[in-house]
């Protein structure tokens, strides 16, 4: 029996999620709770219904078919009570401004559920196209939270000679990092010393997670997101440098900041708590100078896409 997998998106030609061109499966569910999260709808086991108010024509058809009073529609307002939603999808089918098969329009339920075998059959044509230049990346959310599904997908990919990459924050308990030897070519290691400076400190957890992953015959690429006021703080940079030097890591990849971070908060009805001051370029410059001045090489996108391997 194939395991069940929940995911909220698939990218077929990513250049940011591992070396070469990647097919990326974004797993539903995450434990990190980063205040700057770019995909807040990925955190729960099932995404809340997404609502694009700008495209709504207030026809009221969603309200008519919904049996749980999720939608309240007037001539100029559309209010959602997402807590009542049972994810039946009737409102999506009724909405004349939504195309369910394309996941676009006024309403959307991003979380999809398939067996791993069903998903792999869907991905296979695309994986064949990128097999020589890239591979598959399991991202999220946090893919390893769905450990059985994750391992099955990795096993299927490896059996067809597909290069495999897994993204992780480094914040999981030990059990989730076990049994991965031989299944993962590369780990994209998030180095989340904090997910909300100065409210939390996960230094011990990050070190422990890296020690577990380093026992496998896998490449580990450290990645730090460029987040103004968090990952560019002197505290975070010092933590990062100590970690990199201890593990004799000479290169680091800086994840670019998404200036449209509020988009999915608005669609999901989730409170946006991150102060985005539109100054990520300042943070990027500070971080680049810091690491370069301390003898580290900043990996650019061109090298990240090449077949050149990182050294631990």
URQUIJO-V193528 format. One record per backbone hydrogen bond with DSSP energy under -1.0 kcal/mol. CO is the residue of the C=O (numbers start at 1). NH is the residue of the N-H. If there is no record, write none. Layout:
co->{CO & CO}
nh->{NH & NH}
//
This chain:
co->{3 & 5 & 6 & 7 & 9 & 11 & 14 & 21 & 22 & 23 & 24 & 25 & 26 & 29 & 34 & 39 & 40 & 42 & 43 & 50 & 52 & 53 & 60 & 61 & 62 & 70 & 72 & 77 & 79 & 81 & 82 & 89 & 90 & 91 & 95 & 99 & 99 & 104 & 106 & 108 & 112 & 114 & 115 & 116 & 117 & 118 & 119 & 120 & 123 & 124 & 126 & 130 & 133 & 135 & 136 & 137 & 138 & 139 & 142 & 143 & 145 & 146 & 147 & 148 & 149 & 150 & 151 & 152 & 153 & 154 & 155 & 157 & 158 & 163 & 164 & 164 & 165 & 166 & 168 & 169 & 173 & 174 & 180 & 180 & 185 & 186 & 187 & 188 & 189 & 191 & 193 & 195 & 196 & 202 & 203 & 204 & 205 & 206 & 207 & 208 & 209 & 210 & 212 & 213 & 216 & 219 & 221 & 222 & 224 & 225 & 227 & 227 & 230 & 233 & 234 & 235 & 236 & 237 & 238 & 239 & 240 & 241 & 242 & 243 & 244 & 245 & 250 & 252 & 253 & 255 & 258 & 260 & 262 & 263 & 264 & 265 & 265 & 267 & 274 & 279 & 280 & 281 & 282 & 283 & 284 & 285 & 286 & 287 & 288 & 289 & 291 & 292 & 297 & 300 & 301}
nh->{116 & 114 & 28 & 112 & 26 & 24 & 22 & 135 & 14 & 137 & 11 & 139 & 8 & 142 & 37 & 42 & 43 & 29 & 30 & 108 & 55 & 56 & 64 & 65 & 66 & 81 & 79 & 74 & 72 & 84 & 85 & 93 & 94 & 95 & 98 & 102 & 104 & 99 & 52 & 50 & 7 & 5 & 119 & 120 & 121 & 122 & 123 & 124 & 127 & 128 & 130 & 134 & 21 & 23 & 165 & 25 & 167 & 27 & 145 & 146 & 147 & 150 & 151 & 152 & 153 & 154 & 155 & 156 & 157 & 158 & 159 & 162 & 161 & 136 & 185 & 186 & 138 & 188 & 190 & 192 & 176 & 177 & 183 & 184 & 219 & 166 & 221 & 168 & 223 & 193 & 202 & 35 & 199 & 206 & 207 & 208 & 209 & 210 & 211 & 212 & 213 & 214 & 215 & 216 & 218 & 187 & 189 & 253 & 255 & 227 & 230 & 232 & 233 & 237 & 238 & 239 & 240 & 241 & 242 & 243 & 244 & 245 & 246 & 247 & 249 & 248 & 297 & 299 & 224 & 226 & 261 & 263 & 266 & 267 & 268 & 269 & 270 & 51 & 276 & 283 & 284 & 285 & 286 & 287 & 288 & 289 & 290 & 291 & 292 & 293 & 296 & 295 & 252 & 304 & 305}
//
